[in-house]
């Protein structure tokens, strides 16, 4: 159990366009999901916490108007990178937890975004 | 938040044991995790340990926790080529995970 599916696995877009990334919990309900960003050869940086039915909680320094998060159901959270620029190119990963920290956090397979 | 530090690289011969070390600063972390990341993929949870435990063993994996020194280690017995990856330790305080920079493990024949 505790499978998290993330789509797309990779996307290339032009500067100025928006890109939506989906994160789904396949076999459990997730009231909370997390979005991370990972730069090459670096660790994961938490961007925001996505809460079902309410606004996301963004980490300091993350632009909420730039990275729109919607968590409309207990199994789906989306991250939209708006007006993407080359510096937004990165690896984005979502995660969710079944029953909290004691079961660990399950991660999606990640999305490689390249903005040209 | 939690500061988590790891050594960046480890090279090990196939069949030997690998030991990856991690230190953390926040003693209030309830759970400590080890994740594995293969190239271009997400993170795979390998194992975790509750903060009141000293050791946890799961097949080839052994986690040791020294809470006094805030030191966590992961031992992989009989390391195989498929174990080549980046390994992250992470601490959970409430629901937030703080990751180390990751240790790149290279298994050589």
Backbone of each chain as ProteinMPNN parsed JSONL, in Angstrom:
{"seq_chain_A": "XXXXXXXXXXXXXXXXXXXXXXXXXXXXXXXXXXXXXXXXXXXXXXXXXXXXXXXXXXXXXXXXXXXXXXXXXXXXXXXXXXXXXXXXXXXXXXXXXXXXXXXXXXXXXXXXXXXX", "coords_chain_A": {"N_chain_A": [[0.805, -1.19, 0.0], [0.195, 2.408, 0.126], [0.927, 4.027, -2.201], [2.159, 6.541, -4.278], [1.446, 8.429, -7.033], [2.848, 10.302, -9.649], [2.541, 12.736, -12.144], [3.301, 14.729, -15.062], [6.164, 12.607, -15.829], [8.215, 13.856, -16.992], [8.625, 17.075, -18.485], [8.763, 19.506, -21.018], [8.729, 22.907, -21.55], [7.847, 26.109, -22.951], [9.268, 29.313, -22.183], [7.328, 31.432, -20.165], [4.965, 30.062, -20.314], [2.566, 27.96, -18.561], [2.736, 25.174, -16.345], [1.319, 22.159, -15.243], [1.534, 19.894, -12.592], [0.694, 16.725, -11.419], [-0.185, 14.981, -8.444], [-0.985, 11.996, -7.045], [-2.516, 10.022, -4.547], [-2.745, 6.658, -4.565], [-3.86, 4.436, -3.259], [-4.716, 5.219, -0.834], [-6.059, 7.754, 1.329], [-5.077, 11.075, 1.438], [-4.812, 13.665, 3.471], [-2.938, 15.531, 3.663], [-0.354, 16.606, 1.597], [2.943, 16.92, 0.227], [5.156, 19.15, -1.397], [8.218, 19.115, -3.056], [11.35, 20.456, -4.154], [14.119, 19.705, -6.128], [17.413, 20.385, -6.787], [20.041, 19.712, -9.155], [22.165, 17.194, -7.958], [21.729, 17.869, -5.356], [20.038, 18.219, -2.187], [16.618, 17.641, -1.141], [14.293, 20.261, -1.171], [11.799, 21.511, 0.781], [8.9, 22.865, -0.522], [6.198, 23.5, -0.14], [3.305, 22.753, 1.837], [0.548, 20.898, 1.149], [-2.814, 21.138, 1.773], [-5.798, 19.391, 2.055], [-8.728, 20.831, 0.908], [-8.158, 23.335, 1.876], [-6.036, 26.289, 2.02], [-2.684, 26.108, 0.762], [0.338, 25.729, 2.633], [3.122, 27.632, 2.476], [6.67, 27.431, 2.279], [9.226, 29.568, 3.596], [10.359, 32.015, 1.364], [9.381, 30.836, -0.93], [7.483, 31.517, -3.734], [4.135, 32.024, -3.651], [2.386, 32.811, -5.634], [3.65, 32.07, -7.849], [4.015, 29.344, -7.729], [1.418, 27.523, -7.786], [-0.773, 25.763, -5.743], [-3.13, 23.22, -5.52], [-5.442, 21.36, -3.741], [-7.776, 19.586, -4.125], [-9.128, 17.242, -3.602], [-9.121, 14.237, -1.571], [-7.257, 12.62, -2.663], [-5.746, 13.853, -4.564], [-3.375, 16.261, -5.425], [-2.282, 19.236, -6.948], [0.389, 20.921, -8.565], [1.055, 23.932, -9.99], [3.214, 25.497, -12.081], [3.537, 28.701, -12.773], [3.827, 30.969, -15.524], [6.408, 30.096, -16.432], [9.987, 30.118, -16.17], [13.406, 29.749, -17.317], [14.934, 29.403, -14.949], [13.245, 28.048, -13.329], [13.465, 25.493, -14.015], [13.828, 22.25, -12.918], [13.78, 19.42, -10.654], [10.837, 18.187, -9.516], [9.176, 16.914, -6.741], [6.592, 15.08, -5.17], [5.055, 14.158, -2.055], [3.352, 11.995, 0.262], [1.651, 10.84, 3.194], [0.697, 7.838, 4.773], [-1.18, 7.589, 7.485], [0.511, 9.247, 8.921], [3.723, 10.194, 10.4], [4.8, 7.846, 11.48], [4.642, 5.807, 9.683], [6.269, 6.56, 7.734], [7.019, 8.555, 4.819], [5.696, 8.552, 1.621], [6.975, 8.856, -1.608], [6.388, 10.427, -4.764], [7.359, 9.67, -8.173], [8.602, 11.802, -9.219], [9.003, 14.802, -11.213], [10.568, 15.973, -14.003], [11.206, 19.113, -14.907], [11.791, 21.15, -17.626], [12.489, 24.28, -18.779], [12.437, 26.132, -21.642]], "CA_chain_A": [[0.0, 0.0, 0.0], [0.84, 3.705, 0.181], [1.55, 4.353, -3.482], [1.945, 7.908, -4.75], [1.698, 8.526, -8.47], [3.113, 11.682, -10.046], [2.57, 12.903, -13.598], [4.083, 13.824, -15.91], [7.494, 12.307, -15.306], [9.073, 14.921, -17.498], [7.919, 18.025, -19.352], [9.528, 20.637, -21.565], [7.791, 23.964, -21.913], [8.451, 27.376, -23.349], [9.216, 30.39, -21.196], [6.081, 32.191, -20.141], [3.794, 29.179, -20.223], [2.337, 27.342, -17.247], [2.816, 23.712, -16.346], [0.651, 21.553, -14.089], [2.034, 18.579, -12.176], [-0.295, 16.065, -10.574], [0.275, 14.015, -7.45], [-2.148, 11.231, -6.598], [-2.361, 8.877, -3.659], [-3.536, 5.672, -5.3], [-4.559, 3.44, -2.435], [-5.036, 5.769, 0.48], [-6.46, 9.148, 1.299], [-4.029, 11.924, 2.005], [-5.269, 15.023, 3.748], [-1.769, 16.4, 3.519], [0.691, 16.205, 0.662], [4.072, 17.835, 0.292], [5.855, 19.387, -2.658], [9.634, 19.399, -2.902], [12.127, 20.777, -5.337], [15.475, 19.18, -5.98], [18.373, 20.82, -7.791], [20.989, 18.631, -9.458], [23.147, 16.775, -6.964], [21.437, 18.498, -4.073], [18.989, 17.594, -1.396], [15.255, 18.092, -1.407], [13.871, 21.448, -0.457], [10.339, 21.56, 0.913], [8.341, 24.093, -1.062], [4.9, 23.81, 0.452], [2.459, 21.683, 2.345], [-0.763, 20.995, 0.511], [-3.858, 20.685, 2.696], [-7.068, 19.166, 1.362], [-9.824, 21.724, 1.229], [-7.742, 24.643, 2.391], [-4.874, 26.846, 1.333], [-1.392, 25.484, 1.021], [1.288, 26.438, 3.493], [4.364, 27.75, 1.729], [7.893, 27.67, 3.031], [9.784, 30.904, 3.416], [11.102, 32.204, 0.13], [8.697, 30.23, -2.062], [6.452, 32.438, -4.196], [2.856, 31.328, -3.775], [1.75, 33.16, -6.908], [4.439, 31.406, -8.88], [3.784, 27.908, -7.572], [0.05, 27.396, -7.299], [-1.078, 24.422, -5.271], [-4.545, 22.946, -5.302], [-5.635, 20.024, -3.151], [-9.236, 19.6, -4.15], [-9.703, 15.989, -3.106], [-8.243, 13.526, -0.639], [-6.288, 11.798, -3.388], [-5.091, 14.596, -5.636], [-2.842, 17.606, -5.256], [-1.606, 19.682, -8.164], [1.312, 22.053, -8.486], [1.138, 24.627, -11.272], [4.29, 26.481, -12.194], [2.961, 29.718, -13.658], [4.772, 31.817, -16.24], [7.68, 29.434, -16.15], [11.237, 30.65, -16.713], [14.462, 28.73, -17.245], [15.401, 29.151, -13.575], [12.29, 27.132, -12.691], [13.816, 24.129, -14.4], [14.225, 21.514, -11.721], [13.086, 18.151, -10.411], [9.808, 18.42, -8.509], [8.723, 15.641, -6.173], [5.553, 15.2, -4.157], [4.99, 13.032, -1.124], [2.197, 11.915, 1.139], [1.875, 9.866, 4.249], [-0.41, 7.052, 5.29], [-1.185, 7.56, 8.946], [1.479, 10.075, 9.595], [5.166, 9.995, 10.355], [5.255, 6.527, 11.911], [4.721, 4.926, 8.527], [7.131, 7.152, 6.723], [6.41, 9.344, 3.768], [5.866, 7.941, 0.307], [7.257, 9.871, -2.608], [6.135, 10.179, -6.17], [8.558, 9.388, -8.953], [9.225, 13.058, -9.592], [8.769, 15.412, -12.528], [11.697, 16.781, -14.484], [10.714, 20.256, -15.685], [12.794, 21.93, -18.359], [11.886, 25.457, -19.399], [13.36, 26.587, -22.704]], "C_chain_A": [[0.84, 1.243, 0.0], [1.619, 3.989, -1.09], [1.165, 5.768, -3.879], [2.356, 7.971, -6.219], [1.845, 9.991, -8.856], [3.215, 11.738, -11.564], [2.627, 14.375, -13.975], [5.444, 13.537, -15.283], [8.513, 13.312, -15.845], [8.242, 15.815, -18.416], [8.894, 19.118, -19.772], [8.517, 21.692, -21.978], [8.556, 25.228, -22.283], [8.334, 28.398, -22.223], [7.896, 31.145, -21.31], [4.831, 31.348, -20.064], [3.696, 28.594, -18.823], [2.316, 25.83, -17.382], [2.166, 23.174, -15.077], [1.218, 20.163, -13.841], [1.028, 17.982, -11.199], [0.36, 15.061, -9.633], [-0.954, 13.309, -6.89], [-1.742, 10.152, -5.597], [-3.305, 7.801, -4.181], [-4.36, 4.757, -4.402], [-4.798, 3.922, -1.017], [-5.44, 7.227, 0.308], [-5.434, 9.989, 2.041], [-4.575, 13.328, 2.227], [-4.133, 16.018, 3.567], [-0.794, 15.784, 2.527], [1.771, 17.282, 0.674], [4.718, 17.956, -1.089], [7.287, 19.816, -2.374], [10.236, 19.77, -4.251], [13.556, 20.283, -5.09], [16.34, 19.684, -7.128], [19.386, 19.709, -8.002], [22.014, 18.428, -8.351], [22.941, 17.481, -5.617], [20.288, 17.782, -3.377], [17.621, 18.137, -1.797], [14.932, 19.302, -0.544], [12.348, 21.47, -0.411], [9.848, 22.907, 0.417], [7.07, 24.484, -0.307], [4.222, 22.545, 0.941], [1.059, 21.914, 1.818], [-1.815, 20.376, 1.421], [-5.184, 20.563, 1.958], [-8.125, 20.141, 1.839], [-9.431, 23.07, 1.794], [-6.479, 25.106, 1.666], [-3.599, 26.108, 1.712], [-0.555, 26.359, 1.939], [2.637, 26.447, 2.794], [5.542, 27.993, 2.658], [8.422, 29.071, 2.701], [10.591, 30.957, 2.127], [10.458, 31.582, -1.091], [7.522, 31.118, -2.46], [5.137, 31.705, -4.419], [2.139, 31.65, -5.08], [2.446, 32.482, -8.074], [4.138, 29.903, -8.89], [2.411, 27.713, -6.913], [-0.243, 25.952, -6.925], [-2.568, 24.316, -4.997], [-4.694, 21.519, -4.806], [-7.133, 19.821, -2.985], [-9.868, 18.327, -3.632], [-8.689, 15.294, -2.215], [-7.191, 12.678, -1.342], [-5.518, 12.562, -4.459], [-4.649, 15.97, -5.181], [-2.141, 17.981, -6.552], [-0.723, 20.883, -7.852], [1.388, 22.668, -9.873], [2.248, 25.66, -11.201], [3.816, 27.508, -13.219], [4.065, 30.57, -14.285], [6.205, 31.322, -16.018], [8.854, 30.126, -16.847], [12.324, 29.602, -16.568], [14.94, 28.431, -15.828], [14.433, 28.274, -12.781], [12.567, 25.684, -13.071], [14.385, 23.4, -13.202], [13.512, 20.173, -11.695], [12.113, 18.4, -9.257], [9.262, 17.074, -8.046], [7.639, 15.902, -5.14], [5.635, 14.002, -3.213], [3.726, 13.114, -0.296], [2.461, 10.831, 2.161], [0.586, 9.145, 4.61], [-0.248, 6.988, 6.798], [0.004, 8.249, 9.586], [2.897, 9.563, 9.597], [5.572, 8.561, 10.686], [5.333, 5.545, 10.762], [5.637, 5.475, 7.446], [6.332, 7.907, 5.686], [6.725, 8.702, 2.43], [6.014, 9.034, -0.721], [6.797, 9.435, -3.987], [7.458, 9.983, -6.897], [9.228, 10.65, -9.468], [8.878, 13.511, -10.998], [9.969, 16.279, -12.88], [11.125, 17.882, -15.369], [11.893, 20.975, -16.322], [12.078, 23.064, -19.067], [12.886, 26.023, -20.401], [12.932, 27.96, -23.234]], "O_chain_A": [[2.064, 1.168, -0.112], [2.836, 4.171, -1.052], [-0.005, 6.146, -3.824], [3.475, 7.61, -6.584], [1.049, 10.828, -8.431], [3.878, 10.912, -12.19], [2.051, 15.202, -13.268], [5.82, 14.176, -14.3], [9.539, 13.575, -15.218], [7.282, 15.365, -19.04], [9.724, 19.581, -18.99], [7.554, 21.391, -22.684], [9.737, 25.387, -21.971], [7.407, 28.344, -21.414], [7.422, 31.45, -22.404], [3.749, 31.863, -19.781], [4.614, 28.715, -18.012], [1.922, 25.287, -18.415], [2.423, 23.665, -13.978], [1.362, 19.361, -14.764], [0.571, 18.651, -10.272], [1.327, 14.387, -9.987], [-1.849, 13.944, -6.331], [-0.743, 9.458, -5.788], [-4.518, 8.004, -4.234], [-5.461, 4.354, -4.777], [-5.05, 3.126, -0.112], [-5.191, 7.842, -0.729], [-4.991, 9.64, 3.135], [-4.773, 14.084, 1.276], [-4.362, 17.206, 3.345], [-0.456, 14.603, 2.61], [1.527, 18.416, 1.085], [4.808, 16.984, -1.839], [7.548, 20.725, -1.586], [9.71, 19.445, -5.316], [14.109, 20.427, -4.0], [16.039, 19.441, -8.296], [19.572, 18.86, -7.13], [22.642, 19.375, -7.879], [23.885, 17.658, -4.847], [19.667, 16.869, -3.921], [17.503, 18.985, -2.682], [15.255, 19.354, 0.643], [11.689, 21.449, -1.451], [10.309, 23.956, 0.867], [6.893, 25.631, 0.104], [4.531, 21.433, 0.512], [0.465, 22.975, 2.011], [-1.706, 19.208, 1.794], [-5.637, 21.51, 1.315], [-8.383, 20.258, 3.037], [-10.297, 23.866, 2.156], [-5.935, 24.403, 0.815], [-3.458, 25.569, 2.81], [-0.733, 27.576, 1.999], [3.226, 25.394, 2.549], [5.425, 28.666, 3.682], [8.098, 29.657, 1.668], [11.394, 30.069, 1.837], [10.948, 31.784, -2.202], [6.668, 31.435, -1.632], [5.049, 30.847, -5.298], [1.362, 30.834, -5.574], [1.877, 32.345, -9.157], [4.026, 29.288, -9.95], [2.265, 27.733, -5.691], [0.011, 25.033, -7.704], [-3.178, 25.17, -4.353], [-4.137, 20.586, -5.385], [-7.678, 19.874, -1.883], [-11.04, 18.334, -3.255], [-7.537, 15.717, -2.119], [-6.332, 12.084, -0.691], [-4.72, 11.971, -5.185], [-5.43, 16.743, -4.627], [-1.487, 17.147, -7.179], [-1.036, 21.725, -7.01], [1.751, 21.987, -10.832], [2.224, 26.572, -10.375], [3.71, 27.2, -14.406], [5.09, 30.85, -13.663], [7.067, 32.03, -15.497], [8.725, 30.644, -17.957], [12.182, 28.665, -15.782], [15.318, 27.295, -15.541], [14.762, 27.811, -11.689], [11.972, 24.762, -12.513], [15.314, 23.88, -12.551], [12.743, 19.84, -12.597], [12.522, 18.777, -8.159], [8.932, 16.21, -8.858], [7.746, 16.826, -4.333], [6.216, 12.969, -3.545], [3.113, 14.174, -0.172], [3.371, 10.016, 2.012], [-0.474, 9.758, 4.737], [0.704, 6.402, 7.313], [0.445, 7.868, 10.67], [3.232, 8.616, 8.885], [6.61, 8.104, 10.208], [6.033, 4.538, 10.865], [5.752, 4.897, 6.365], [5.101, 7.885, 5.694], [7.87, 8.354, 2.144], [5.275, 10.018, -0.713], [6.813, 8.253, -4.332], [8.533, 10.114, -6.311], [10.294, 10.587, -10.081], [8.509, 12.71, -11.856], [10.331, 17.197, -12.144], [10.619, 17.609, -16.457], [12.855, 21.353, -15.653], [11.167, 22.834, -19.862], [14.022, 26.348, -20.057], [13.58, 28.507, -24.126]]}, "seq_chain_B": "XXXXXXXXXXXXXXXXXXXXXXXXXXXXXXXXXXXXXXXXXXXXXXXXXXXXXXXXXXXXXXXXXXXXXXXXXXXXXXXXXXXXXXXXXXXXXXXXXXXXXXXXXXXXX", "coords_chain_B": {"N_chain_B": [[14.464, 24.793, 12.081], [15.366, 21.395, 11.381], [18.792, 20.55, 11.065], [20.588, 18.546, 8.981], [23.289, 16.46, 8.394], [25.42, 14.786, 6.12], [27.983, 12.596, 4.939], [29.301, 12.981, 1.64], [30.06, 11.122, -0.328], [30.549, 7.631, -0.949], [32.451, 4.829, -1.564], [32.331, 1.448, -2.281], [33.252, -1.982, -2.19], [31.767, -4.612, -4.023], [29.865, -6.92, -2.217], [30.988, -6.279, 0.198], [30.342, -4.549, 3.347], [28.406, -1.585, 3.626], [28.538, 1.554, 5.203], [26.715, 4.257, 6.069], [26.748, 7.471, 7.288], [25.153, 9.889, 9.427], [24.394, 13.004, 10.857], [22.41, 14.929, 13.086], [20.625, 17.847, 14.242], [18.358, 18.482, 15.719], [16.983, 17.331, 18.508], [14.404, 16.717, 18.989], [13.272, 15.334, 16.957], [11.011, 12.935, 15.983], [10.86, 10.664, 14.429], [13.276, 9.025, 12.39], [14.573, 8.701, 9.166], [15.627, 6.652, 6.393], [16.185, 7.105, 3.038], [16.277, 6.037, -0.377], [17.519, 7.043, -3.5], [17.408, 6.569, -6.863], [18.938, 7.327, -10.064], [17.181, 9.961, -11.618], [14.77, 9.319, -10.457], [12.121, 9.118, -7.968], [12.022, 9.196, -4.345], [12.705, 6.358, -2.406], [11.447, 4.83, 0.387], [13.496, 3.302, 2.67], [13.892, 2.424, 5.318], [13.013, 3.149, 8.73], [13.405, 4.658, 11.96], [12.255, 4.85, 15.237], [12.554, 7.443, 17.616], [13.091, 6.543, 20.184], [14.389, 4.217, 20.006], [17.331, 2.16, 19.711], [18.403, 0.589, 17.778], [17.59, -0.901, 14.665], [16.783, -3.6, 12.648], [16.491, -4.81, 9.38], [16.377, -7.169, 7.252], [18.966, -6.856, 5.025], [19.597, -4.429, 6.004], [20.686, -2.311, 8.601], [19.937, -0.094, 11.097], [21.394, 2.257, 13.181], [21.023, 4.211, 16.042], [22.269, 6.826, 17.834], [21.285, 8.635, 20.21], [22.26, 10.406, 22.039], [24.573, 11.459, 20.903], [23.409, 12.377, 18.658], [23.483, 10.946, 16.247], [23.113, 9.024, 13.398], [23.127, 5.992, 11.648], [23.357, 3.948, 8.699], [23.671, 0.681, 7.836], [24.517, -1.398, 5.22], [24.469, -4.654, 4.49], [26.482, -7.012, 2.656], [26.801, -5.602, 0.13], [25.401, -4.811, -3.001], [25.513, -4.343, -6.614], [23.147, -3.158, -7.347], [22.634, -1.558, -5.247], [23.828, 0.813, -5.634], [23.35, 4.2, -5.481], [21.813, 7.287, -4.394], [21.679, 8.087, -1.013], [19.555, 9.282, 1.41], [19.319, 10.674, 4.605], [16.772, 11.561, 6.901], [14.959, 13.649, 9.113], [12.012, 13.782, 11.075], [10.053, 16.207, 12.332], [7.198, 16.824, 13.904], [5.255, 17.03, 11.148], [7.015, 17.688, 9.229], [9.68, 17.001, 7.047], [13.183, 16.994, 7.183], [15.95, 16.964, 5.158], [19.147, 15.425, 4.697], [22.073, 16.156, 2.7], [22.524, 14.026, 1.118], [24.127, 10.931, 0.367], [26.221, 9.677, -1.997], [26.449, 6.51, -3.079], [28.68, 4.303, -4.433], [29.091, 1.257, -5.929], [31.614, -0.952, -6.511], [32.971, -3.456, -8.632]], "CA_chain_B": [[14.283, 23.457, 11.58], [16.416, 20.398, 11.585], [19.95, 20.502, 10.181], [21.006, 17.159, 8.835], [24.528, 16.409, 7.634], [25.887, 13.477, 5.692], [29.132, 12.588, 4.04], [28.744, 13.071, 0.299], [30.39, 10.007, -1.207], [31.04, 6.381, -0.383], [32.746, 3.803, -2.556], [32.428, 0.177, -1.567], [33.396, -3.143, -3.064], [30.623, -5.531, -4.026], [29.965, -7.967, -1.207], [31.36, -5.692, 1.493], [29.29, -3.781, 4.009], [28.447, -0.118, 3.486], [28.026, 2.275, 6.366], [26.448, 5.655, 5.748], [26.562, 8.186, 8.549], [24.323, 11.098, 9.387], [24.22, 13.686, 12.143], [21.3, 15.869, 13.054], [20.733, 18.813, 15.331], [17.123, 18.634, 16.498], [16.75, 16.114, 19.288], [12.969, 16.446, 19.112], [12.788, 14.533, 15.827], [10.355, 11.74, 16.494], [11.251, 9.564, 13.549], [14.407, 9.283, 11.506], [14.345, 7.857, 7.999], [16.605, 6.511, 5.322], [15.59, 6.99, 1.725], [17.182, 5.738, -1.481], [17.111, 7.659, -4.751], [18.143, 6.173, -8.053], [18.958, 8.459, -11.016], [15.947, 10.361, -12.279], [13.596, 8.733, -9.816], [11.735, 9.669, -6.685], [12.673, 8.603, -3.186], [12.143, 5.102, -1.913], [11.684, 4.663, 1.815], [14.165, 2.039, 2.979], [13.618, 2.046, 6.692], [12.955, 4.278, 9.64], [13.581, 4.278, 13.349], [11.629, 5.743, 16.191], [13.63, 8.093, 18.366], [13.414, 5.893, 21.454], [15.05, 2.959, 19.695], [18.771, 2.248, 19.462], [18.765, -0.182, 16.608], [16.531, -1.585, 13.937], [17.352, -4.413, 11.567], [15.513, -5.228, 8.391], [17.102, -7.923, 6.229], [20.369, -6.434, 4.905], [19.741, -3.067, 6.521], [20.717, -2.103, 10.045], [19.979, 1.313, 11.47], [21.823, 2.519, 14.545], [20.736, 5.574, 16.48], [22.888, 7.294, 19.067], [20.538, 9.866, 20.446], [23.106, 11.319, 22.819], [25.457, 12.143, 19.965], [22.593, 12.765, 17.499], [24.146, 10.288, 15.132], [22.321, 7.957, 12.788], [23.875, 5.315, 10.589], [22.709, 2.877, 7.95], [24.61, -0.331, 7.372], [23.992, -2.311, 4.206], [25.309, -5.844, 4.439], [26.595, -7.671, 1.354], [26.396, -4.575, -0.828], [25.275, -5.262, -4.384], [25.552, -3.253, -7.602], [21.85, -2.492, -7.324], [22.586, -0.63, -4.115], [24.393, 2.104, -6.058], [22.284, 5.208, -5.483], [22.01, 8.333, -3.393], [20.952, 7.755, 0.197], [19.244, 10.464, 2.219], [18.695, 10.537, 5.916], [15.815, 12.649, 7.135], [14.321, 13.676, 10.423], [10.647, 14.31, 11.056], [9.58, 16.935, 13.498], [5.804, 17.01, 13.526], [5.056, 16.396, 9.855], [7.989, 18.186, 8.263], [10.916, 16.25, 6.869], [14.4, 17.724, 6.837], [16.835, 16.003, 4.519], [20.552, 15.673, 4.502], [22.444, 16.44, 1.307], [22.584, 12.775, 0.369], [25.41, 10.247, 0.197], [26.263, 8.888, -3.229], [27.131, 5.229, -2.869], [29.114, 3.642, -5.669], [29.518, -0.115, -5.663], [32.55, -1.377, -7.551], [33.122, -4.923, -8.709]], "C_chain_B": [[15.488, 22.579, 11.83], [17.545, 20.62, 10.605], [20.443, 19.065, 10.167], [22.234, 17.131, 7.952], [24.918, 14.972, 7.336], [27.187, 13.652, 4.928], [28.594, 12.425, 2.619], [28.961, 11.824, -0.556], [30.855, 8.805, -0.404], [31.26, 5.401, -1.513], [32.982, 2.499, -1.815], [32.532, -0.962, -2.578], [32.172, -4.048, -2.919], [30.862, -6.659, -3.029], [30.372, -7.459, 0.165], [30.155, -5.013, 2.114], [29.504, -2.294, 3.753], [27.918, 0.495, 4.772], [27.917, 3.752, 5.99], [26.09, 6.36, 7.045], [25.821, 9.501, 8.365], [24.299, 11.702, 10.786], [23.103, 14.709, 12.01], [21.363, 16.748, 14.296], [19.522, 18.829, 16.255], [16.801, 17.336, 17.222], [15.258, 15.792, 19.428], [12.41, 15.689, 17.92], [12.236, 13.215, 16.342], [10.769, 10.496, 15.718], [12.427, 10.001, 12.691], [14.345, 8.245, 10.392], [15.598, 7.736, 7.145], [15.854, 6.277, 4.023], [16.684, 6.701, 0.7], [16.644, 6.4, -2.74], [18.017, 7.19, -5.873], [18.042, 7.297, -9.079], [17.612, 8.714, -11.672], [14.674, 9.849, -11.648], [13.271, 9.457, -8.519], [12.476, 8.975, -5.564], [11.938, 7.361, -2.728], [12.48, 4.981, -0.424], [12.312, 3.305, 2.064], [13.779, 1.544, 4.362], [13.517, 3.304, 7.536], [13.106, 3.754, 11.061], [12.911, 5.314, 14.227], [12.707, 6.242, 17.141], [13.964, 7.42, 19.696], [14.06, 4.514, 21.25], [16.54, 3.198, 19.475], [19.149, 1.604, 18.132], [17.512, -0.772, 15.973], [17.168, -2.348, 12.802], [16.229, -4.887, 10.666], [16.272, -5.851, 7.236], [18.545, -7.42, 6.158], [20.638, -5.075, 5.535], [19.739, -3.05, 8.041], [20.846, -0.616, 10.314], [20.407, 1.409, 12.924], [21.569, 3.981, 14.871], [21.419, 5.826, 17.813], [22.279, 8.658, 19.364], [21.373, 10.895, 21.198], [23.993, 12.142, 21.887], [24.711, 12.657, 18.744], [23.205, 12.223, 16.214], [23.31, 9.096, 14.686], [23.177, 7.287, 11.718], [23.025, 4.24, 9.943], [23.793, 1.923, 7.465], [23.903, -1.235, 6.379], [24.955, -3.483, 4.134], [25.345, -6.398, 3.016], [26.141, -6.735, 0.233], [26.441, -5.096, -2.25], [25.311, -4.064, -5.339], [24.235, -2.476, -7.631], [21.686, -1.53, -6.158], [23.201, 0.719, -4.462], [23.266, 3.121, -6.215], [22.703, 6.337, -4.547], [21.122, 7.999, -2.196], [20.786, 9.022, 1.039], [18.776, 10.027, 3.596], [17.798, 11.756, 6.117], [15.235, 12.514, 8.529], [12.948, 14.282, 10.299], [10.336, 14.942, 12.391], [8.164, 17.378, 13.177], [5.633, 16.345, 12.164], [6.115, 16.796, 8.842], [9.242, 17.317, 8.251], [12.058, 17.206, 6.549], [15.411, 16.71, 6.338], [18.287, 16.421, 4.63], [20.823, 15.859, 3.019], [22.514, 15.183, 0.459], [23.993, 12.235, 0.246], [25.332, 9.404, -1.062], [27.102, 7.644, -2.985], [27.425, 4.597, -4.216], [29.647, 2.271, -5.308], [30.406, -0.562, -6.816], [32.762, -2.882, -7.481], [34.429, -5.381, -8.095]], "O_chain_B": [[16.486, 22.996, 12.417], [17.293, 20.856, 9.424], [20.681, 18.458, 11.211], [22.229, 17.715, 6.868], [24.773, 14.075, 8.166], [27.457, 14.706, 4.352], [27.552, 11.802, 2.416], [28.135, 11.507, -1.412], [31.461, 8.932, 0.66], [30.366, 5.166, -2.325], [33.738, 2.45, -0.844], [31.97, -0.901, -3.671], [31.626, -4.217, -1.828], [31.93, -7.271, -3.008], [30.135, -8.121, 1.175], [29.092, -4.91, 1.502], [30.635, -1.815, 3.673], [26.954, -0.001, 5.354], [28.905, 4.397, 5.641], [25.235, 5.9, 7.802], [25.859, 10.128, 7.307], [24.195, 10.982, 11.779], [22.889, 15.278, 10.94], [22.056, 16.439, 15.265], [19.642, 19.151, 17.437], [16.391, 16.356, 16.6], [14.892, 14.727, 19.924], [11.209, 15.422, 17.865], [12.919, 12.475, 17.05], [10.994, 9.428, 16.287], [12.559, 11.166, 12.319], [14.096, 7.065, 10.639], [16.489, 8.586, 7.17], [15.011, 5.387, 3.916], [17.846, 7.064, 0.881], [15.447, 6.329, -3.017], [19.232, 7.387, -5.838], [17.15, 8.139, -8.978], [16.984, 7.802, -12.21], [13.604, 9.939, -12.25], [14.039, 10.291, -8.04], [13.444, 8.252, -5.801], [10.709, 7.326, -2.673], [13.646, 5.025, -0.033], [11.736, 2.274, 1.715], [13.39, 0.39, 4.542], [13.894, 4.391, 7.098], [12.952, 2.561, 11.321], [13.0, 6.515, 13.972], [13.665, 5.526, 17.431], [15.013, 7.696, 20.277], [14.249, 3.754, 22.2], [16.958, 4.294, 19.101], [20.091, 2.026, 17.46], [16.53, -1.091, 16.643], [18.001, -1.809, 12.073], [15.167, -5.307, 11.126], [16.754, -5.148, 6.347], [19.28, -7.544, 7.138], [21.783, -4.626, 5.589], [18.904, -3.686, 8.685], [21.761, 0.039, 9.814], [19.855, 0.733, 13.792], [21.865, 4.871, 14.073], [21.174, 5.125, 18.795], [22.707, 9.684, 18.836], [21.21, 12.101, 21.013], [24.145, 13.352, 22.056], [25.307, 13.303, 17.883], [23.411, 12.947, 15.239], [22.867, 8.28, 15.495], [23.876, 7.967, 10.967], [22.104, 3.696, 10.551], [24.72, 2.327, 6.763], [22.83, -1.769, 6.658], [26.117, -3.322, 3.761], [24.378, -6.277, 2.265], [25.214, -7.046, -0.514], [27.406, -5.746, -2.654], [25.158, -2.917, -4.918], [24.221, -1.277, -7.909], [20.712, -0.78, -6.093], [23.109, 1.665, -3.679], [22.339, 2.913, -6.998], [23.801, 6.333, -3.99], [19.948, 7.666, -2.36], [21.751, 9.727, 1.334], [17.946, 9.128, 3.733], [18.044, 12.83, 5.569], [15.049, 11.413, 9.046], [12.739, 15.198, 9.504], [10.355, 14.291, 13.435], [7.949, 18.205, 12.291], [5.866, 15.14, 12.065], [6.116, 16.297, 7.717], [9.783, 16.953, 9.295], [11.906, 18.118, 5.737], [15.696, 15.719, 7.01], [18.613, 17.607, 4.653], [19.923, 15.737, 2.188], [22.559, 15.256, -0.769], [24.943, 12.992, 0.044], [24.481, 8.522, -1.179], [28.302, 7.72, -2.719], [26.527, 4.387, -5.032], [30.547, 2.141, -4.478], [29.982, -0.548, -7.971], [32.733, -3.488, -6.41], [34.716, -6.578, -8.074]]}, "name": "protein", "num_of_chains": 2, "seq": "XXXXXXXXXXXXXXXXXXXXXXXXXXXXXXXXXXXXXXXXXXXXXXXXXXXXXXXXXXXXXXXXXXXXXXXXXXXXXXXXXXXXXXXXXXXXXXXXXXXXXXXXXXXXXXXXXXXXXXXXXXXXXXXXXXXXXXXXXXXXXXXXXXXXXXXXXXXXXXXXXXXXXXXXXXXXXXXXXXXXXXXXXXXXXXXXXXXXXXXXXXXXXXXXXXXXXXXXXXXXXXXXX"}
